[in-house]
Amino acid sequence: MPTPIPLDLAIRNATVASSQGVARMDIGVAGGRIVQLGVVGPAEEEVDATGLIATPGGVDTHCHLDQVEPGMGNGAETLATGGRSALAGGTTSAVSFLAQIPDHSLSAVFDESMRRGEAARIDYSFHQIITEATPEIMAEVPQIIERGIRSLKAFLTYDDARLNDAEFLEVLETARRSGAMVAVHCENYHAIAWLTKKLLADGRSSPKYHAWSRPKVVEREATYRAICLAELVGTPIQIFHVSCAEVAEEIARAQARGVKVWGETCPQYLVLSEADMDRPGLEGAGFMCSPSPRTVEDQAGLWDMIRRGVIDVISSDHSAFNLEGSQGKKSGGPDTPFSKIPNGVPGVGARMPLVFSEGVSKGRITLDHFVRLTATNPAKLYGLAPRKGDISIGSDADIVLWDAEREVTLDSALMQHAVDYSPYEGLTVKGWPVATYLRGTLAMRDGAVLAPEGAGMFLPRDRYPLGAPSDTVPNGFKAAEIP
């Protein structure tokens, strides 16, 4: 008879939601990992989860936490403060970004980001942003990938970040050779610039016209273009923050052709709309992000794409700016045109409760689908599985206990982030995380974050199946493999 495994923690009588289904069972934890499921033995710590739902800790693969800025500065949110908000909302792992900083090597920014990571409250990794695909930078990319960064980020818009088609092809080629995923922000730079110029010339400068400057067609065009170039090279890509069904349809058509492309959306596209930016003065600035929130009707279309599996990840795109202060959204004064207002909304703490409430509580998706959207699929897509993203034997004991009946009205203080507002202020959610465990250690209970700075660890990523290049390229000619 095998010797029973001594357990550090037993969570008993929970309704356990994994990616594979939902069942009433116990969870046994030892050494920070899940080692038993079903009926488990005695443990040093016993938790009665009767009446609660247990899900894996959320995996947020798109959030800007402690992103290094020019001059080696940082934005409003650190891995410590953002990690606090994440734990309060049921997220235990996040993938942030390594910026490409002028006059600094990629390795220097990586080293600085790792230094900041020593204060992280959650487990973390990074995407490497490429904003200038120079020969020197691209020669350095494989070194960064080998240090455990298995994904690159490309922008097709923004003055200081966009890549042209030739540069994007360089990124796709390097990613293919190195075994990395490419994440893409898809909007047509020139179309947005043209529309912005016309809007401002016509006196249309308030935050509501942010949505007019980047209608669905500019996102759809850039998505189609990004997919076609990735298909040409044979590099797997994820389309970030899909805002509407029309864009998701481009992904669906490519998936039907066998292209390795995945789609992600965010809570802001499921609960906010362009009407939120149509508020007096600069109040609408707090809802500005890119792509822009669309209409209430577009929200219904996105949920349909989620149920179809075309959109299979929901991340936060937590890009935090204060409203007030010298670097805030309102810093330019009351007459600031939309084109000069920082883009981005905070949401790392709100993501899981919003998706639970809007999805599970309202009957749009099942509990196991919720798990796949917020934990399992992002972990698989970015090489964090099977360690992260599910409740299964051998996985890290990142576990969230939910009270599915609890109703909570969101506000900025409840989010516990560092910024001075939440775009979800006043929204009521049904379903709330009452406890979060990080690798078997209680990290949050009843809103009190217990994990200290430094509780998180870096998650290096090796080659993994979804990040492998495609053999299906035009004419069978693997151009990216030719020196």
N, C-alpha and C positions, 0 to 999 in steps of 0.2 A: 504494500500500500504506500503511495507517495506521501512524503512529508508535507503537511499543510504549509502553505506559504504564509509567513507571519505578515499581517496586514497593518499598515499605518493608519488607514482610514477605511471605514465602511459607510457608504451612503445607502440607506435601507428604504425599501418600500416606495421608491421613486417610479414615476412614469417616465421611462427612459426613451428619449427620441434620438435615434441615430440616423445615419443616411439610409439605412436599410429598412427602417420601420420603427414602430412604437410598441413597447411592451413594459409591463410592470416587473421590476427586478431590482436587485441590489447591485452595487458597484464596489468592488474591492480594489484598493490602491496600495501599492508598496513601491518605495523608492521613486516616487513621483510619476509612476506609470500605472495604467489600468492593468491589473493582473487577473481579476476574476469578474465575471458577470453572471447573474442568475441568483442563486442562493450562495452567499459567501460566508466565510468563517468569521470568528471574532477579530476585532481590531482594536488598536490602541485608542483610536478616536471613533466614536459611533455617532452618526447623524441620522435622525429619523426624518425622511423626506416625504412622509405620507401627505398626499394632497398636492405635491409639487411635481413639476416637470423638470427632468434633467436633460440638458442638451450639451453638446461639446462647446467649449469656449469659442467665441466668434473669431474668425480669421479675416482681418480687414486688409486686403492687398492693394489698397489705394488710399493712402493718407499721408499728408505732409506734416511730419513731426520732426522738429529740430533740423529742418533742412538747412544746410549750410548756404549762406548767401555771400555775395561779393564782400570782400573785407573780412571774411570768416565770421560774419555776423549770423544771427538767427532770426527766425520769424517769431510770431506771438506764442507759438506752442512748442514745448519741448517734449522729449520722450518721457520725462517725469510727469509733467502736467497732463500731456495728452494720454499717457498711460493711466493716470488716475481716472480721467474721464472714461477711457476705454473699459477699465475694470468695473466702474460704476454701472456701465451699460451692458456688461456681459461679453466684452471682447478681451481676449487674452494674448493674441498675436497680431502683429501688424507689419506691413511692408511699407516703409517710407522711401525716401528718394535721396540719391547722391547727385547733387547738381554739378554741372560743368561750369567751373568758375574761371573767368579770364585770368591769365598769368599764373594759374596754379595747375599742377598735374592732377589727373584723376586720383592718383594714389594719395596725394596730400589731402584731398577732400575726403577720401575714404578713411584715412587715418583720423582726421578730425571728427568725422561722424562716429567712428568707433569709440573715440574718447568720450563723446557726449552720451553714447549708448551705455556707458557705465552707470548712468543715473536712471536708466529705463525701469519702469515698473512692470512692463509687459515684455514678452519675448518679441524679437524684432529681426527684420532683414531689410534689404534695400533693392530698389531698381536704380540702375545707372542712367541718368538723363544724358542724352547727346544733343547739344544745340549747335555745335559746329563740327562737322564730320571731316576735319582736316586729317591728312595722312599721319601726323604725329599723334593726334588723339586716337584715331582708329587703331594705330599700332599698340596703344596702351590698353585698349578695351579687353583683349583676351586675358591680360594679367589680372584685371579687376574681376572678370568672370571666374577665373581660377581661384580667386580668394573667396568664392562662395556667392557671387552676385550673378544669378542665372537669368537676368532679365534686363532689357534695355527699354528706355522710354523715349519716344519721338513725338514731337509736336509738329503739326502741319499748319499752325497758326501762331500768333503773337510776334511782335516786332523783334523781341530779343531771344526768341526760342525756336522759331520755325526752321524746318529743313525744307529745301526744295526737293524735287523728285530725284535728282541725281544724288544728293546727300542721303536721302531716305534709302535709296538703293544700296549705298555704301553701308549703312547701318544694318540693313537686312542681310547683306552678304556676310558681314562680320559676325552677326548673330548666328547665321546658318553654320558657318565654319566652327564656331565655338560652342554650339549646342545651347543657345539661349532663346528665350521667348522675347518678343518685341511687343510692348504696349504702346498704343497710338492714340493721341488726341486728334480727332478728325474734324476739322473745320477748314474751309477754304480761305486762306489768308487774304488773297487779293479781292475776293468778293466781299468780305467783311470790310476791308479798307475802303472799297468803292462805296458801299452802302453807308458807312459811317460818315464819309465825306459829304454825301448827299443829304443825309439826315441833319447834320450840323449846319450845313448851308441853308437848310429850310427851317432852322430854329428849333429843331426837335432834339433836345439835349438832355432831358430828364432821364432818370433810371429806367422808366418804362420802355424807352427806345433802345435800350440794350438788346431786348428781344428782337426788335425790328432789324437791328444791325446784323443779326446772325440767325436768319430763319432756317427752317428745317432743311431747305434745299442745299444750303452751304455745308451742312453736316453730312447730308446724304451723299453729295458729290465727293467729298473728301474721303468718306468711308469706302465708297466704291473704288476710288483711286488707290487707297491704301491696300485694300484687299487684292486688287489686280496686281500691284507691284509685288506684294508678298507671294501671290500665286506664281508670278514669274520666277521668283528666286527660290521658292519652296521653303520659306521661313514661317514658322507658326506665329500668329499674332492674336492679341486680344484688343478689341475696340473698346476703349474706355468710355465711361459715362454716356451711354446711348440714351437719348432724350425722348425718342418717339418710335412708333411702330414702323414708319417709313424707312428709318435708318436700319432698324432691326431686320427689315425685309432684305436689305442688301446682304446682311450676314447670312440670313436663311438661304438665299439663292447660292451663295458661295459654299455654304456647308453642304448643300445638295450636290454640288460639283465635286465634293471631297476635299475642299480647301480646309487647311487647319486654321480655322478662325473661330474665335469665341467672342461673346458679347457680354458686357457688364453694364448695369445701370446703378443708380444711387437713390436714396430716399427722397432727395430734393425733387426728382422727376416724378415721384409717385404721390407726393403730398403737397408740393408747392406748385404755383402756376405763374404765368407771366402777369396775371392780375396783381400778384403780391408786390411787384415792382412799381405799380401805378398807385403810389401813395404820396401824400403831400411832402414837398421839399425833397430832402434826400433820404427819407425813411425807406424808400424802395431799394436803397443801396445795399441794405442788409440781406437782400435776397438775390443779389447779382452773382451769377456764376456762369461758367461757360463749359459746354453749350448752355443756352438759357433754358430755364423751366418753360414748358410749353402750356398747353391748355388742359382743363379738367378732362376734356374728351381724349386728349393724348395719354393721360394717365391710364384710362381704361385700355387703350391699345397696348401699352407697355405690359400691363398685367396679363394680357392675352399672350404676348410674346414670352413672358416668364413661364406661364403654364405650358406653352409649347416647347420650352427648353431652348429656344433660340437665345434668350437672355438667361444665363445660368449662374451668374454671380451678381450679388448686390454688395457694393462697397460703400464707403462714406465719402470718398474724395474730400476728406477733412482738410480744408485749406483756410486756415484761420486768420482773419484780420479783425482787429477791433473796429468798432464804429467810430469811437472818439480817439483823440490823441494825435500825435504828430505823424504817425504812420497809418492812421485809421482811414476807413472808407470816406469819412466826412472831412478829412484833413484839408482838402482844397477849398473849403468854404461852400456856402449854399448854392452858388452858381456853377459848381463843378460839372462839366459835361460827363455823360456816362462813359465816354471813351477814356477818361482820366481816373475813374474810380477802380480801385483794386477788385479783381474778380475772386470769388471763392466764398464758401460758407463753412462754418464749423459743424461737425456732425458725428465724430467718432464715438461719442457716448450715446447719441440718439439712435444710431443705425439699427441696432438689434431690437430695441423696444418698438420702433416704428414699423419695422418689417413684421415683427410678431403681431402687432396690433392690426395693421392694415392687411396683412396676409392671412395669418392663422385665425385671429379672433373674428375677422369679418368673413371667413370662409372662402377666401380666394385661393389659398394653398393649404396643403396638409402640413403637419408638424415635421415629417421627415423631409418634405420639400423645403421647408424653412431651414432645416439643418444643412441641406446641400447648398442652398443659395448663400448662406452666411458663413459657412465653415468648411464643409467638405470640398465643394468645387473649387473655391479659391485656393485651398491648400494643395489640391491636386494640380491645378493649373500652374502654380509657381513652385512646385518641387518641395513643398513642406509636408506632404503626405508620405507615409501613413502616420508619421509622428504627430502631426497636427490635424485637426478638422473633423474628428469623429470620436464616438464612444465605442472603442473596440480594444480587444486584448493587445497590449503592447504599445498603445498610443499614450502620449502624455496625458496625465490626469488633469486636463483643463476642462472643468465642468461648471456649468451654470445651472442654478436652481431657480425656477420660475414659478411665480404665483400667477396662474393664467387668468384669474378673476380680478386681480387687483387693478384698479383704475387710477392713473396718475396724470396730473396735468404738468406738462413739461415747462421748465423755465431754465434760464441760464445757470442759476446757482445749483440746480439739481444735476446739471451736466458736469459740474466740477472741472470744467476746462479753464484755460487761462484767459480767454477772450471775454469781452464785456457784453455779449448778447448771444442769443440763439435764434435762428430763423424759425424754429419750431415752437417758440414761446406761445403758451396758451393752448397748444394742441393737447387733447386728452388721449392717452393710449390705454388699451386694455391688455394686460399681460406685462409683468414687471419682474426683472431679475432681483431676487432677494439674497443671493449668495453667489460668489464667483470664486472658484478654486484655480490656482495657477500651479500646475505640476503637483497637485495634491495638497497644496498649502492654501488655507483660507486667505483670500486676497481682498474680498469685499463681503460685508454682511450688513444687510438693512441700510444700504447707502453709505456706510462708513468704509472707506478704503483703508485696508490694513497693510497692504503690501508697501514696504518702504522703497525709497529710491535705491536702485541697484538690484531689485528683485528679479528683473528681467534678464534674459540672456540673448546673445546674438545667435541667429539661426543660419549657418552657412548652408548653401544648397549645391548639391552635386548634379550631374546630368540626370535627367528623368524623362519618362516616356513622352509626356505631352510637349515637352520642349524640344524634342528631336525633329530635325528637318524632314520635309516631305520628299519622297522619291518621285512624286508626280509633278513634273515640270514640263513646259512646252517642248515638244519634240524629244523629250527625254534628255535634253541637253542641260546638264547641271553647270550653268555658266559661272555660278558663284564659287565653284571648286577649281576654276582655271586661274592660275596665278596671274 
